[in-house]
Amino acid sequence: MRAESNGTSRRILCVFPRYTSSFGTFEHSYPLTDGVRAFMPPQGLLLISAYLPKDWQVKFVDENLRRTTKEEFEWAEAVFVSGMHIQRQQMNDICRRAHEFDLPVALGGPSVSACPDYYPSFDYLHVGELGDATNQLIEILSRDTSRPDEQVVLTTKDRVPMTEFPIPAYELADVKKYFLGSIQYSSGCPYQCEFCDIPGLYGRNPRIKTPEQIIAELDRLRECGMTDTVYFVDDNFIGNRKAAMDLLPHLIEWQKKTGYVVRLACEATLNIAKRPEILEKMREAYFITIFCGIETPDPDALKAMHKDHNMMVPILEGVRTINSYGMEVVSGIIMGLDTDKPNTSEALLSFVEESRIPLLTINLLQALPKTPLWDRLEKEGRLVEDEGRDSNVDFLLPYDDVVASWKHAMGVAYEPEKVYARFQYQCDHVYPHRLKMPVPDEMKTWPNIRRGLVMLRNIFWKVGVLGDYKRVFWKFALGRIKRGDIEGLIGCTLIAHHLITFARAASSGKQNASNYSIRLREAAVPAE
């Protein structure tokens, strides 16, 4: 489905802002690859690009790959921008640069939808999902591309059904330069965790695409060159369990047809461990990773944040169950909760050791607008407006103590020996449960072999020779080589190197303690 045109052709420049360095963007892994430069293709801007009228011209720039050029601004008649809170500073910078060329700039996406007041400089604010607000913006620009006298706020009231979404314009993105592919199956989550803004932004009744749409999107990603892991960016893959079960057979059939070249990953609530019928189908579809928002191993804290569904099965048992289907668990963890105690960091570190989860994104609690947490803390007078802090929450424990506990947890959890021990556990006890299949012919081509050799060269040189934890690395690497597990060697090392490098910066105070922090920093990896 595309928006209708009144016959006017426009030139739209879609610009995606750089990410500020964070735990989940893996930028320290990129130098070890064969040319990866960014995390995932942005769904929002690529969807809008595909939705614009057919006779409109669109250019897309991801500033995680390179900076927008003077010539591109001169070509454009209007600029579209989208992003998350962590990209706020970079979004405002794109707006400033576009205004130097007197271009109207429209901003959409999750950050502006939650906090329109963060962006007073933009000409158009698109609040909400694809829908009538999008059509209004297109209609306005069809008539006039001069900048309005004052900011115009367009709010979606009637959303386009996801069954009518076009395939995102993946062809505009250089997908080979991304760490992961991205795809969206659903929007919304039925749960209402106190700290989460997803229900407020996208609703509690998940909206879904058809299986046929997802297969068509996967085919398009493959046509554009994506051959690695594709991440389902859904808020909760099992938000609608029946829909997930309907989709999985189609994914299995597609994987069989394409030779299982692509691996899949997703986000889901931990109670997926209670659904063996879903986990078995996910294994057959070659899902290899599930991000679970565990948040905390403390049952009292889970009750307080209304995340009781994490207690439908004991947490460690749930992790082991998921592992038994060959899927590695990645977890979100929050520190600074009202239920935290002075020894919370030690309890968390014990959980890390017991769970053997290699990657846990440990963040300080941040209150987001449109969440029950924000409403509660606002009533209690515990929201702090200070952009020099890592959190906008007035913790019950002393702020400096909470930040110190976070730094301690990051420093200890991601010591090289501990990280590689957890990955060794995955190699020995989790990965062997994955589907066994012959290497497809597509993976035996010279370009693919060369790609692997380039990554091995980079890893051996930058980690095994120049790295300061080379002894730990070689102990792991030689074990993988003896078993002929080059894929495991490369995959684990890429992630481990990022975790170790990022955590060192975090524990020394050089990184934000929250992915949603109001403490604005420059993007750590500037676009060239």
Buried (B, 14 or more C-beta within 10 A) or exposed (E): EEBEBEEBEBBBBBBBBBBBBBBBBBBBBBEBBBEBBBBBBBBBBBBBBBBBBEEBEBBBBBBBBBBBEEEBBEEBBBBBBBBBBBBBBBBBBBBEBBBEBEBBBBBBBBBBBBBBEBBEEBBBBBBBBBBBBBBBBBBBBBEEBEBEEEEBEBBBEEBBEBEEBBBBBBBBBBBBBBBBBBBBBBBBBBBBBBBBBBBBBBBEEBBBBBBEBBBBBBBBBBEBBBBBBBBBBBBBBBBBBEBBBEBBEBBBBBBEEBBBBBBBBBBBBBBBBBBEEBBEBBBBBBBBBBBBBBBBBBBEBBEBBBBEBBBEBBBBEBBBBBBBBBBBBBBBBBBBBBBBEEEBBBBBBEBBBEBBBBBBBBBBBBBBBBBBBBBBBEEEEBBBEEEEBBBBBBBEBEBEEBBBBBBBBBBBBBBBEBBBBBBBBBBEEBBEEBEEEEEEEEBEEEEBEEBBEBBBEBBBEBBBEEBEBBEBBBEBBEBBBEEEBBEBBBBBBBBBBBBBBBBBBBBEEEBBBBBBBBBBEEBBBEBE
